[in-house]
Amino acid sequence: MKKSLMLRSTLPMDAPQALLIGRVWVEGSGPVLALVSAEEVFDLSSVAPTASQLLELHDVAQAVRAASASLPRLGSTAEVLANTAEDARDPGLPWLLAPCDLQALKAAGVTFVASMLERVIEEQARGDASKAEAVRKAVIGVMGDNLGSIKPGSAEAARLKEVLVAQGVWSQYLEVGIGPDAEIFTKSQPLSAVGTGAEVGIHPQSRWNNPEPEIVLAVNSRGEVRGAALGNDVNLRDFEGRSALLLGKAKDNNASCAIGPFIRLFDKHFDIDDVRRSDLNMTVVGPEGFEMEGGSSLRKISRDPLDLVAQAMGPNHQYPDGFMLFLGTMFAPTQDRHGPGQGFTHVVGDVVSVSTPQLGTLVNRVTTSDLAAPWTFGIAALMRSLARRGLL
């Protein structure tokens, strides 16, 4: 995996003008909030002890820029990145972690027509990948595949629901895809996300699964979006296809949530409109030589990113430490890997890269959740670490 962590691709295309927030593991200190430039990594602890608290600042971009000239150096960006690959790491040297910490890890599902159709197919196939192609043809034959012009929650969507119910093909996924209420779920737990260079985990009993390349918004306790990162919302299609009540097991497993490589702060060079225009690219390279490319365009999202934030947080639900919100994906791989009609599923050793020019590249290798590095550093450990460093 070390060969995939290239400095040039990890950083945004316009890295010299990007404000990149990361977290770095430093032996003897623990996780350290960091400002990352194209050349150097700096300790940002004097500005805020955690990523969550940094995003609470009134003008976070200005605060970071004002402090940048006097921050202690942690190492060169190239050296830190070179030590980030989990399979080639010197534990005595710094490496990158996921850039978030105390924030809740939330996700919006079924926010693109393509993924909505695939969820209906999973449901109809009852999680059996061998039935997916036949079900796909039958579902599209009834529903069509041109639902992108329908605004969720609109009168037109309500009329379509009546028609589909009458035809016997209404689905819980169509309900959240074109109904008034978005699907917002808990992807994982605070501090459990893995960063670039780490292994991501799939449940060892899963036989039909896939990566989900997404943009992840960094939102503070006031509901203000302060930046964005890349994410891989690792998904088990067979578990969720068997029952939507298995969503937790399909989504929240050890190492199943990847975010990184950095949170890029919003400023005059990058804002929510850039997120709305983003095109994500994803590649999967397997140990047997299999290769797959795909992508996801935020231009085709059915709900605006800020609408999803408003549905996640409001008078009915608060997040005092903020939250990271996966925006969903239109990517639903159907490329046959193990035989005709079998579609795509991961194998151990796959290297997954998610990229977009303004956010860089997030790279992870696939293993099973029981073999991935166990999650042991939780909130109590973080509090002890901050107390030792005099930051509480």
C-alpha positions as CSV (number, residue, x, y, z in Angstrom):
1,M,0.0,0.0,0.0
2,K,2.9,2.3,0.6
3,K,3.4,2.6,-3.2
4,S,-0.2,4.0,-3.5
5,L,0.5,6.8,-0.9
6,M,2.1,9.3,-3.3
7,L,2.5,12.8,-2.0
8,R,1.4,14.5,-5.2
9,S,-1.9,12.6,-5.4
10,T,-2.6,12.6,-1.6
11,L,-2.6,16.4,-1.6
12,P,-5.2,18.6,-3.4
13,M,-4.3,19.8,-6.8
14,D,-4.1,23.4,-5.4
15,A,-2.3,22.4,-2.2
16,P,-0.4,25.7,-1.8
17,Q,-3.6,27.6,-1.2
18,A,-5.5,24.8,0.7
19,L,-6.0,24.9,4.5
20,L,-5.6,21.2,5.4
21,I,-6.3,19.9,8.9
22,G,-5.1,16.5,9.8
23,R,-4.4,14.4,12.9
24,V,-1.0,12.8,13.4
25,W,0.0,10.1,15.8
26,V,3.1,11.1,17.7
27,E,4.8,8.5,19.9
28,G,4.7,9.6,23.5
29,S,2.0,12.2,22.9
30,G,-0.8,10.4,21.1
31,P,-3.0,12.1,18.4
32,V,-1.9,15.6,17.6
33,L,-4.1,18.1,15.7
34,A,-2.0,19.3,12.7
35,L,-1.9,21.8,9.9
36,V,-0.6,20.2,6.7
37,S,1.1,22.1,3.9
38,A,2.6,20.7,0.8
39,E,6.0,20.6,2.5
40,E,5.6,20.5,6.3
41,V,3.3,19.2,9.1
42,F,2.8,21.5,12.1
43,D,1.4,21.0,15.6
44,L,-1.9,23.0,15.8
45,S,-2.6,22.2,19.4
46,S,-2.0,25.8,20.5
47,V,-5.1,26.8,18.4
48,A,-7.3,24.0,19.5
49,P,-6.6,20.6,21.2
50,T,-9.1,18.6,19.0
51,A,-10.5,18.8,15.5
52,S,-14.0,19.1,17.1
53,Q,-13.0,22.2,19.1
54,L,-11.1,23.8,16.1
55,L,-14.3,23.8,14.1
56,E,-16.1,25.7,16.9
57,L,-14.0,28.8,16.4
58,H,-15.8,31.8,15.0
59,D,-13.5,32.2,11.9
60,V,-11.5,28.9,11.9
61,A,-9.7,29.6,8.6
62,Q,-8.5,33.0,9.8
63,A,-7.4,31.6,13.2
64,V,-5.4,28.9,11.5
65,R,-3.8,31.3,9.0
66,A,-2.9,33.7,11.8
67,A,-1.2,31.0,13.9
68,S,0.6,29.2,11.0
69,A,3.9,31.1,11.2
70,S,4.6,30.2,14.8
71,L,3.4,26.5,14.9
72,P,5.9,23.8,16.0
73,R,7.0,21.5,13.2
74,L,6.2,17.8,13.4
75,G,8.0,16.7,10.3
76,S,8.0,16.9,6.5
77,T,4.7,16.0,4.8
78,A,6.6,13.5,2.6
79,E,8.1,11.8,5.7
80,V,4.9,11.6,7.6
81,L,3.0,10.3,4.6
82,A,5.7,7.7,3.9
83,N,5.2,6.4,7.4
84,T,1.4,6.3,7.1
85,A,1.0,3.0,5.2
86,E,-0.1,0.5,7.9
87,D,1.9,-2.3,6.4
88,A,5.2,-0.3,6.4
89,R,5.0,1.8,9.5
90,D,7.7,2.7,12.1
91,P,5.7,3.2,15.3
92,G,8.4,5.6,16.6
93,L,7.7,8.1,13.8
94,P,4.6,10.2,13.1
95,W,1.8,9.0,10.8
96,L,-1.5,10.3,9.6
97,L,-4.8,9.4,11.4
98,A,-8.4,10.2,10.3
99,P,-8.7,14.0,10.6
100,C,-11.8,14.0,12.9
101,D,-12.0,13.0,16.5
102,L,-14.9,13.7,18.9
103,Q,-17.4,14.4,16.1
104,A,-20.3,12.0,15.6
105,L,-19.9,9.9,12.4
106,K,-23.2,10.2,10.4
107,A,-24.2,9.3,6.9
108,A,-26.9,10.1,4.4
109,G,-28.1,7.2,2.3
110,V,-30.0,6.8,-1.0
111,T,-29.1,10.3,-2.1
112,F,-28.5,9.4,-5.8
113,V,-30.9,7.7,-8.2
114,A,-28.3,5.1,-9.2
115,S,-27.7,4.0,-5.7
116,M,-31.4,4.1,-4.9
117,L,-32.1,1.6,-7.7
118,E,-29.3,-0.6,-6.5
119,R,-30.7,-0.6,-3.0
120,V,-34.1,-1.7,-4.4
121,I,-32.3,-4.4,-6.3
122,E,-30.5,-5.6,-3.1
123,E,-33.9,-5.7,-1.3
124,Q,-35.6,-7.6,-4.1
125,A,-32.7,-10.1,-4.4
126,R,-32.7,-10.6,-0.6
127,G,-28.9,-10.0,-0.5
128,D,-28.1,-12.8,-3.1
129,A,-25.7,-11.4,-5.6
130,S,-26.4,-14.2,-8.1
131,K,-30.0,-12.9,-8.5
132,A,-29.0,-9.2,-8.9
133,E,-28.9,-9.0,-12.7
134,A,-32.3,-10.6,-13.2
135,V,-33.8,-8.4,-10.5
136,R,-32.2,-5.3,-12.0
137,K,-33.8,-5.9,-15.4
138,A,-37.2,-6.5,-13.8
139,V,-37.1,-3.4,-11.5
140,I,-35.9,-1.1,-14.3
141,G,-38.5,-2.6,-16.6
142,V,-41.2,-1.4,-14.2
143,M,-39.7,1.8,-12.8
144,G,-37.4,2.9,-15.5
145,D,-34.0,4.4,-14.7
146,N,-34.7,8.1,-15.3
147,L,-35.8,9.3,-11.9
148,G,-33.2,11.9,-11.6
149,S,-35.5,14.8,-12.4
150,I,-37.8,14.1,-9.5
151,K,-37.4,16.3,-6.5
152,P,-37.6,14.4,-3.2
153,G,-40.7,15.3,-1.3
154,S,-42.4,17.0,-4.3
155,A,-46.0,16.5,-5.5
156,E,-44.6,14.7,-8.5
157,A,-42.7,12.3,-6.2
158,A,-45.9,11.6,-4.3
159,R,-47.8,10.8,-7.5
160,L,-45.0,8.4,-8.6
161,K,-45.3,6.7,-5.2
162,E,-49.0,6.1,-5.8
163,V,-48.3,4.5,-9.2
164,L,-45.5,2.3,-7.9
165,V,-47.5,1.2,-4.9
166,A,-50.3,0.2,-7.3
167,Q,-47.8,-1.8,-9.3
168,G,-46.4,-3.5,-6.2
169,V,-42.9,-2.3,-6.4
170,W,-42.8,0.4,-3.7
171,S,-39.7,0.1,-1.5
172,Q,-38.4,1.5,1.8
173,Y,-35.4,2.7,-0.3
174,L,-37.7,4.6,-2.7
175,E,-39.4,6.1,0.4
176,V,-36.1,7.8,1.5
177,G,-34.9,8.3,-2.0
178,I,-37.8,10.4,-3.3
179,G,-39.9,10.9,-0.2
180,P,-39.7,14.0,2.1
181,D,-37.4,12.5,4.7
182,A,-33.8,11.7,4.0
183,E,-32.1,8.6,5.4
184,I,-29.6,9.8,8.1
185,F,-27.9,7.0,10.1
186,T,-25.0,6.5,12.4
187,K,-22.1,5.2,10.4
188,S,-19.7,4.6,13.2
189,Q,-18.6,5.9,16.6
190,P,-16.5,9.0,17.5
191,L,-12.7,8.3,17.2
192,S,-13.3,5.0,15.3
193,A,-12.7,6.2,11.8
194,V,-9.5,5.1,10.1
195,G,-7.4,7.4,7.9
196,T,-5.6,7.1,4.6
197,G,-3.0,4.3,4.6
198,A,-5.0,2.2,7.0
199,E,-6.8,-1.1,6.3
200,V,-10.6,-1.0,6.0
201,G,-12.6,-3.9,7.3
202,I,-15.5,-5.9,5.7
203,H,-17.4,-8.4,7.9
204,P,-15.8,-11.9,7.4
205,Q,-19.2,-13.4,6.7
206,S,-20.0,-11.0,3.9
207,R,-20.0,-12.3,0.4
208,W,-21.4,-9.3,-1.4
209,N,-19.9,-5.9,-0.5
210,N,-18.4,-2.8,-2.0
211,P,-16.7,0.6,-1.4
212,E,-18.7,3.8,-1.4
213,P,-16.7,6.9,-2.5
214,E,-18.2,9.9,-0.8
215,I,-17.5,13.5,0.3
216,V,-17.8,14.0,4.0
217,L,-18.8,17.4,5.4
218,A,-17.3,18.6,8.7
219,V,-20.1,20.3,10.7
220,N,-19.8,22.1,14.0
221,S,-22.2,22.1,16.9
222,R,-24.1,25.1,15.4
223,G,-24.8,23.2,12.2
224,E,-22.2,25.3,10.3
225,V,-20.3,23.4,7.6
226,R,-16.6,24.3,8.1
227,G,-14.9,22.0,5.6
228,A,-14.9,18.7,3.8
229,A,-13.0,15.4,3.5
230,L,-13.1,12.2,1.4
231,G,-14.7,9.1,2.8
232,N,-15.2,5.4,2.0
233,D,-18.5,4.2,3.5
234,V,-17.7,0.5,3.3
235,N,-21.0,-1.4,2.7
236,L,-22.2,-5.0,3.0
237,R,-24.8,-5.4,0.3
238,D,-25.8,-8.9,1.3
239,F,-26.4,-8.0,5.0
240,E,-28.5,-5.0,4.2
241,G,-30.2,-6.8,1.3
242,R,-31.4,-9.5,3.7
243,S,-33.0,-7.0,6.0
244,A,-32.8,-3.2,6.4
245,L,-32.8,-3.9,10.1
246,L,-29.3,-5.2,9.6
247,L,-28.1,-1.7,8.6
248,G,-26.0,-1.4,11.7
249,K,-24.2,-4.6,11.0
250,A,-23.9,-3.7,7.3
251,K,-22.3,-0.4,8.1
252,D,-20.7,-0.2,11.5
253,N,-17.9,-2.8,11.9
254,N,-14.2,-2.5,13.0
255,A,-12.3,-0.3,10.5
256,S,-15.4,0.0,8.2
257,C,-15.3,3.9,8.2
258,A,-12.5,5.6,6.4
259,I,-12.1,9.4,6.3
260,G,-9.3,11.5,5.0
261,P,-6.6,12.3,4.1
262,F,-7.5,15.8,5.6
263,I,-10.3,18.1,6.3
264,R,-10.0,21.0,3.9
265,L,-11.4,24.1,5.6
266,F,-13.8,26.4,3.8
267,D,-12.2,29.7,2.8
268,K,-12.1,32.0,-0.3
269,H,-10.5,29.2,-2.3
270,F,-12.9,26.3,-1.4
271,D,-16.5,26.4,-0.2
272,I,-19.8,24.5,-0.4
273,D,-20.3,25.3,-4.0
274,D,-17.0,23.5,-4.8
275,V,-18.5,20.5,-3.0
276,R,-21.6,20.7,-5.1
277,R,-19.5,20.6,-8.2
278,S,-17.2,17.8,-7.1
279,D,-16.6,14.7,-9.2
280,L,-15.1,11.8,-7.3
281,N,-13.1,9.1,-8.9
282,M,-12.5,5.7,-7.4
283,T,-10.2,2.8,-8.4
284,V,-10.0,-0.7,-7.0
285,V,-6.9,-2.8,-7.7
286,G,-7.1,-6.4,-6.6
287,P,-4.3,-8.7,-5.6
288,E,-5.2,-11.0,-8.6
289,G,-4.9,-8.1,-11.1
290,F,-8.5,-7.1,-11.2
291,E,-9.1,-3.4,-11.8
292,M,-12.2,-1.3,-11.6
293,E,-12.9,2.4,-12.0
294,G,-15.9,4.3,-11.0
295,G,-17.0,7.6,-9.7
296,S,-19.7,9.8,-8.2
297,S,-20.7,13.3,-9.3
298,L,-22.2,15.6,-6.6
299,R,-23.9,17.4,-9.5
300,K,-26.3,14.5,-9.6
301,I,-27.2,14.3,-5.9
302,S,-31.0,14.4,-5.4
303,R,-30.8,16.4,-2.1
304,D,-28.6,19.5,-1.6
305,P,-25.8,18.9,0.9
306,L,-27.0,21.7,3.1
307,D,-30.5,20.1,3.1
308,L,-28.9,16.9,4.4
309,V,-27.1,18.8,7.1
310,A,-30.4,20.4,8.2
311,Q,-32.1,17.0,8.2
312,A,-29.3,15.6,10.4
313,M,-29.3,18.4,12.9
314,G,-31.9,20.8,14.2
315,P,-34.5,21.3,17.0
316,N,-35.0,17.6,17.3
317,H,-31.3,16.5,17.4
318,Q,-28.1,18.3,18.5
319,Y,-24.4,17.4,18.3
320,P,-22.4,19.3,20.9
321,D,-19.2,18.1,19.4
322,G,-20.2,18.5,15.8
323,F,-20.5,15.7,13.3
324,M,-19.0,14.4,10.1
325,L,-21.7,13.7,7.4
326,F,-21.2,11.3,4.5
327,L,-23.2,12.7,1.6
328,G,-23.9,9.3,-0.1
329,T,-22.7,8.0,-3.5
330,M,-24.1,7.3,-6.9
331,F,-21.5,4.6,-7.3
332,A,-22.9,1.0,-7.2
333,P,-20.6,-1.4,-8.9
334,T,-22.0,-4.1,-11.2
335,Q,-18.8,-5.2,-13.0
336,D,-18.6,-8.9,-12.9
337,R,-15.6,-10.2,-10.9
338,H,-16.1,-13.8,-10.1
339,G,-18.2,-14.9,-13.0
340,P,-21.1,-13.8,-15.3
341,G,-24.0,-12.3,-13.3
342,Q,-22.1,-12.2,-10.0
343,G,-21.3,-8.5,-10.0
344,F,-18.6,-7.0,-7.9
345,T,-17.5,-7.8,-4.4
346,H,-14.3,-7.1,-2.5
347,V,-11.5,-9.6,-1.9
348,V,-8.9,-9.2,0.9
349,G,-6.0,-7.2,-0.5
350,D,-8.0,-4.8,-2.7
351,V,-6.5,-1.3,-2.7
352,V,-9.2,1.3,-2.9
353,S,-8.4,4.9,-3.9
354,V,-11.0,7.7,-3.6
355,S,-10.0,11.1,-5.1
356,T,-11.1,14.5,-6.2
357,P,-8.8,17.3,-7.3
358,Q,-9.6,19.7,-4.4
359,L,-9.5,17.1,-1.6
360,G,-6.7,14.8,-2.7
361,T,-6.8,11.0,-2.4
362,L,-7.9,8.6,0.3
363,V,-6.2,5.2,0.0
364,N,-7.1,2.0,2.0
365,R,-6.5,-1.7,1.6
366,V,-9.3,-4.2,2.3
367,T,-9.1,-6.8,5.0
368,T,-11.7,-8.4,7.2
369,S,-12.9,-6.6,10.3
370,D,-11.7,-9.3,12.7
371,L,-8.2,-9.0,11.3
372,A,-8.0,-5.2,11.0
373,A,-6.2,-3.4,13.8
374,P,-8.7,-3.3,16.7
375,W,-10.1,0.0,17.8
376,T,-8.6,0.6,21.2
377,F,-8.1,4.4,21.5
378,G,-11.5,5.9,22.6
379,I,-12.7,9.0,24.3
380,A,-11.2,8.2,27.7
381,A,-7.8,7.5,26.2
382,L,-8.0,10.9,24.3
383,M,-8.9,12.7,27.5
384,R,-5.9,11.1,29.3
385,S,-3.6,12.1,26.4
386,L,-4.8,15.7,26.3
387,A,-4.4,15.9,30.1
388,R,-0.8,14.6,29.9
389,R,0.0,17.3,27.4
390,G,-1.7,20.1,29.5
391,L,-4.4,20.7,27.0
392,L,-7.4,20.2,29.2
